Each structure stands twice: as structure tokens, then as C-alpha cells.
């Protein structure tokens, strides 16, 4: 359902611009994002056993997610560069998939939703890259914001 709120990254003339956050107070901001990558049972078993030809798939994906969160403003044109206090990635094997949860924290004038979403995306893409030789049918899905706190708009918790 469309919202009546204004899109902050557009001027009244409809031009894209970076939002000025200089007058906003620095507060603790947290965002949690989620995603998953579905795969064949044999692919999941290979990852869990640590026998993938390219090495420790989960450790590499975790590092990729952390690095991506730190570089979000280089990837998303109107994102502010942020000093992140913490980036945590949880990669959990589940029913023929790896579930990915990223938690990002900062203290600043703007939120870290994009950093958490970028971390999940990069981790999922890294899992795909490292395992594509054995399973090209892997499917990345359900990337979404699950929680955010801090800032003027307050807390958000996704409805499951």
C-alpha cells in the first residue's frame, strides 16, 4: 500500500539528492536484515562439512558481508558514509538453505538499514559465487529489513 510520506531523496522538482542530515542528532541506530540462499542438499552438506573446493565458504561469506556493510555508500549512490560501530553476520544452515542475518550498529544522524541489507546481499552472493560450480540453481531470496531502532522515526519491526 502506498505511503503518504514524502520520498526524502527527491527534491520538490523530482531530482535525486543526498539528504542533509547535519541538523539531526547523533543517536544509537541498529538495523537487522535477513535473507536466505536455497540450494541442493548436497551443496548444503558440502558447506557444512567444510569440504568446498574454494575453502571455508561460511567464513568467506561472513567477511564479504562485513566488508560490504562498510562500503555501502560506495555502492548505493545516495547513502551517507557511516562510521559503523558493529557489523555481525550470522549464517545458519537450515532446511536446504543458509539463512543470513546481519546486525549493524552505529551512533550517528542517520540509520544503518542499507548497510544491513547490503551485508546480507553480499554474503548471499559470495555463497553463490563460491558454490556455483556445483549448484548453479541456488536461489537468493527474502532479503528484507526485520528490525530497526533509533532516530526520529523510532522502532520498526517487520510483520512476519
N, C-alpha and C positions, 0 to 999 in steps of 0.2 A: 504494500500500500504506500503510495507516495506521501512524503512528509511535507509539511508547510514551511519547514525551516529553510533558510537561505543556504545555498552552497557557498561556503566561505572561500573557496579557491577561484571564484569568478567575481569580477568586478560588476558593477551595475550595467556596464556595456557588454558584458558577456566575455570579457578577456580573462585568460588564466593569469593568476598572480600568486606570489607567495604571501601567505597571511602574515601580518605584522603581529608578533607575539610579545613585543618588547614591554608592553604595559601589563602583561599578565604576571601574576606572582608565581614564583617557583614553588611547586608543591610536589610531594611524592606521587609518582604516577606508576601504575602497574598495568600490564596487559598480558592476557593469556590467550594464545591461539592454538588451534588444533587442526590436524589433518591426518590423512592416512594414505598408505600406498598398498593396494591389494596385489597379491602375487600368487603364483603356484605354490602348493605345499612344499615341493622340493626346493624351491627358491628360499622360502622362509627357513626351512631346515638348514640349508647351506649357510644362511646368515647367522642363525642362532649358534650353529656349531663352530663358526669361525673359519670355515673351510673355503670361503670365496676366493677365487684366483687373484683378486686385486687386494686382498688383505682384510683388515678389520673394518667391515662395512659400517657397523653402527658407530664406531669411534670417528670414522671419517665424516659420516653424515652429521654427527653432533658438532664437530668442528666447523663444518660448512655452514650450519645453521647459525652458530655463534658469529662467525665471520660476516655472514650476510646481514645479520641484525646490525652489526657495527657499520656496515656500508649502505644501509637503506637509502640514505639521502643521495647517494651516488646513482642509485637505480631508479628511484621514484622522483620525478622531476620537481615536485613542489614540497617535498618533505624537508623539514629542518634538520640540519646535522645536530645530533644529540650526544651528550656525554652519558653513556649508559652506565648505570651502577651495577647491573647484574643481567646476565643472559643465561638461562638454564633451559636445556633441552632434554626431554625425556622421550626415548624411543623404546616403545614396548611392543614386543611380539604379541599378536593376538590371533584370532581365527583367520588364517591365510592373509595376514596383513601385518604391517608395522604401524602402530598408532604413534603420532608425533605430537608432543605438547611443548610449546615454547612459552616461557615466562620471562618477561622483560621488565626491568625496573629502572627508573631514573628519578631524579629530582630536578624539575625544570618547569618552563612555562607552557609546554605542550606535551601531548601524550605519546605513548610508545606502541599504539596499536599496529602501525605499519611495520615497525621493527619486529614485533612478534609474528605477524603474518608472513613477513619476508623470511624470517628464520625457519618457519615450518616449510615454506615453499622450497627454500634452498636445500634443506635436509632431505625432503622427499625427492627432489631432482637428483641429488647426489646418490641416494639409494638406487634410483632408476639407472643412473649412469654406471654405477659400479656392478650392477647385476644384469644389465640389458643383454649381455652376451648369452645368458642362459634363460632369460624370460623377457622377451620384448612386449609381452602382453600386460605387463604391470600397469596399474591404473591409479593415478593420483587423484584423490577426491576429498570432499568435505572440508576444505580449508576454510576456516571461519574463526571469527573472534568469539571467544567464550566468556571473557570477563575483562573489564577494565575498571580501574578506580583512580580517583584523583581528578583534579581540575574542576572547572566551572560546571560542566555537565553532570558531574557526580558519577556514581557507580552504574555499570551496565553488566547484566548477567543474561546470557543468551537463553532463550526458551528452548529446551530440548524436546 
